[in-house]
Amino acid sequence: MDHEPEIFKALTTRPRITRLAGFLRSVIPADPWQLVFLTGTIFLFISPRLAWRPMSLTPAMDLTSTSSAADQRIQFVVHLNALIWPIIIGSLVSYFSCFWSGTRPLRRILAGVFLPALLGLTLILYEYYRSPIPSAPCLNRVDRR
């Protein structure tokens, strides 16, 4: 006697592509704007883990220097670690809003996602433009005459 449930038999006898398509249809939201919001949420969530500072502001290049510009670059990196937190909080609120609509979702998205992310980005840009911009090093070029 076969004691396997009917649903298990149906899942194992269908082709894999059909099972994959059924799974994707059940996971992808029906509203296309919900999918756009979820994509933006994912981008907002991974953005703090990207490289925010250009290589010219990397403090490892200036550790031998005792100039105040090197100190300011190190301060920029220290401040950057603190200034990324509003963006992280905005991305977590965005996930929460994406999977639980609740009451007044627009207000929650504006106050919990856009404001912290915009605040964090503004503070990062302010710190970046406040820090000194180093001069580009001269590259050794070979004259071809």
N, C-alpha and C positions, 0 to 999 in steps of 0.2 A: 504494500500500500504506500502510496505517495502522500506524505504529510506536508508538502510545501504549500504555502499559501499561493493563491491565484495571482496576486500582485507580483510576487517574486518570480513566478514563471513568466509573467508578461514582461518584466524588466529584463530578464536574462535571455528571452527569445527574440526581442526586438533588436535590430541592428544598432550599433554603437552611435552612429551619427543621428539616428532618430532619438535616442535617449539624450544625447548631448543637446539637440535642438529643443527638446522638451524641458530640459533643465534650464537652458538659457532663457526660454520664454517665461519660465516661472520666476527667474531672478530679475530680469530687466523690467523696470517699471513701465506701466502702460502709458503714462503721460510722458511725452518726449522732453518737456521742460524739467521734469524730475531727473531724467538722465543727464541733462546738461548741468543741473545743479550738483549731481553726484560727481560728475567729471571735474567740475570746478572745486568741489570739496577735496577730491584726491590731489589735485594740483596744489591747493592751498596747504594740504597736510604735508606734502613732500618739499615744499619750498623752503622751510627753515633748514633743511638738511643739505641744501645746495651751497655752492661756494658763493658767498656774498661779497667777499672782498677781492679786489684785483690782486694779481701777483705782486704788483709794485708796493702794496701795503702789507705784505707778509712780514711779520716782525723778525723772522729768522734771518732775513738778509741784513738787518741792521743791528744785530746784537753786539757786534764789535764797535759800533759807533756810539758815541756818548752825546750826540746832538739832541736837542730838544725835539726835532722832527721825528727821530726814532722813538723817543718816549711817547710822543703823541700818536704815532702809529700803533704802538703797543696798547695805549689806552683805547684806541679805536677798536681793536680786537677784543679787549676786555668788555667794552660797552656793547659791542655787537652781540655777545653771548647773552646779555641781559635784555637787549632790545628785541630779540627774536621771540620772546615769550608772549607778547600780545598776539602775534601771528599764530603761534601754536594754540593759544586759547581760542582764537577765532575759528581755527580749523576743527577743534573738538566740538565747539558749539554748532558748527556747520554739520558735522556728522550727526549730532543729536537732532538737529532740525530736519535733516534729510530723512531720517528713519522714524521720526515721530512728529507728525504734523501739528497735533494739538490745536489749541486756540490761538489766534493771532500769529500765524507763522511769519508774516511779513515783518511785523514789529520785532520778532525774535531774530530774524535774519539780519535786519538792519542794525539792531542794537548789539547783537551778539557775534555777528560775523564781520560785517563791513566796518563798523567802528573800530574794533580792536586791530583788524588787519591793516586798515588805513593808518591808524595811529602808529603801529609798529613800523610800517613802511616809511611814514613821514619821519619818525625819529631816526631810523637807519640812514635815510638820505640826508638828514640834517647833520648827523655825525660824520657821514662820508664827506660832505662838502666843507665841513668845519676842519677836517684833518688836512694837513699839508699834502700837496700832490708832489711826489718826487719827480725829479727830472729823469728823462729816459736815458739809460746808459748808452754811450756811443758803441756801436757795433763795429768790430774789426772787419772792415770791408777790403777786399782785394781789388785794387785798381786793375782793370783789364784794358791795357792800351795796345 
